[in-house]
Amino acid sequence: MAPAPFFNLRNRLLSSASFRRKAEKLPFGQWLARRHAGRLFRIAGGFIHTQVLLSCVRLNLFEILRPRPLTTAELAARTQIPEDRLRHLLAAAAALDLLKRRRRDRFGLGPLGAAMNENEAVTAFVLHHDAFYQDLIDPVALFAGTAETRMSSLWSYATARTTDNLERDDVRAYTKLMSESQSMVAEQVLDAFSFAESKSLIDIGGGSGAFAKAVAARWPELAITVADLPPVADIARQSMLDEGLERRIDVIGIDATSGDIPGTYDVVSLVRIIHDHDDDRALQILRTARAALSEGGRLLLAEPMAARNLAGVLNDAYFQVYLLAMGSGRPRRSGELKRLLKEAGFSSVKRCKTRVPLITSVLVARP
Ligand SMILES: C[S@@+](CC[C@H](N)C(=O)[O-])C[C@H]1O[C@@H](n2cnc3c(N)ncnc32)[C@H](O)[C@@H]1O
């Protein structure tokens, strides 16, 4: 990293409108001015990009255009949006690579729109951003903590003083969202981590069991248990019954911040769990996980992490605000997680490489 005096000088110069005007007349200054203008405009207009994507999802445009490109008139008939107004959405979506303009006033899928098809996980996330968007209408109130947030009602455990009073209705919506978005995470984790040397797994905070089911499909010999808060465990049990998996996957109701888990397991997994909690609760969960490990057992910790690379920066910006709106937790760098893991009694922590760290990174720890 450049030394501090460099940043101080750069910031002093770039903060001056007259310096910017002069610099723009030089070739390098012009390149920089264009770059900064583009990046700032992308941030300033990002909220529009989000809503263009949401509109495409709500209008089912990616699915409609999957078989072949259609004309604006055909799309207007399919979406019931007046043609002259729809034209604006189609053009904006094409500018964002969600759609692609074709000849004779037709639109087809763009590379990003095509990637939204058969992508239940991202679609579910895009749709649930609606509630988050409402929380962001007064962003300063959100940061100041002076407004109730929809996100904290959705994620009922984040602000609950005790989880004892949570009912099924309090956990149903987030459990559904987690289940719909789990497949992309499980794929990443299971390609990075092998259960070959393990006989048993407990997935703490395993929701309705989507990760456990993916593990069961890949590792048929592994004994698998899902543990989550009692009302979530009820949903998981029902889901196992519905799919005839009640003998294959065990479900227990627990609060991982208080009390032990019965039995020990070769692998304890925490998938998208620790970032939801402030350090004190995160430590309690890690200690519970450690106590549940059999001799030679491993902790599998998978979640999106903050980092200096593009994926890490995007995760940082997203989860810093998301988790604040939710009411607890923060995105952590792998170094911060390693420190927490050491404090919870783990001595060796290794990173397993995932294909798309934007979706999840993986740490494996041993006591
Ligand atoms: C973000 S969701 C992740 C669910 C699942 N692991 C996944 O990735 O799809 C967090 C899960 O942790 C559970 N959870 C939160 N606090 C908990 C606690 N104290 N003890 C046990 N589970 C908890 C929630 O009920 C929820 O199912």
The ligand as a Gaussian input file, in Angstrom:
#p B3LYP/6-31G(d) Opt

LIG

0 1
 C      -28.554000     -16.809000       7.596000
 S      -29.413000     -18.221000       8.103000
 C      -28.469000     -19.514000       7.343000
 C      -29.244000     -20.802000       7.214000
 C      -28.461000     -21.919000       6.511000
 N      -27.258000     -22.271000       7.221000
 C      -28.165000     -21.525000       5.099000
 O      -27.019000     -21.149000       4.807000
 O      -29.081000     -21.595000       4.277000
 C      -28.947000     -18.352000       9.786000
 C      -29.567000     -19.531000      10.525000
 O      -29.052000     -19.549000      11.857000
 C      -30.123000     -19.848000      12.722000
 N      -29.787000     -19.325000      14.047000
 C      -29.709000     -18.035000      14.429000
 N      -29.391000     -17.931000      15.725000
 C      -29.265000     -19.207000      16.164000
 C      -28.953000     -19.764000      17.447000
 N      -28.715000     -18.988000      18.495000
 N      -28.899000     -21.114000      17.547000
 C      -29.164000     -21.904000      16.480000
 N      -29.456000     -21.435000      15.254000
 C      -29.510000     -20.099000      15.115000
 C      -31.314000     -19.173000      12.108000
 O      -32.535000     -19.679000      12.588000
 C      -31.071000     -19.443000      10.634000
 O      -31.648000     -20.650000      10.235000

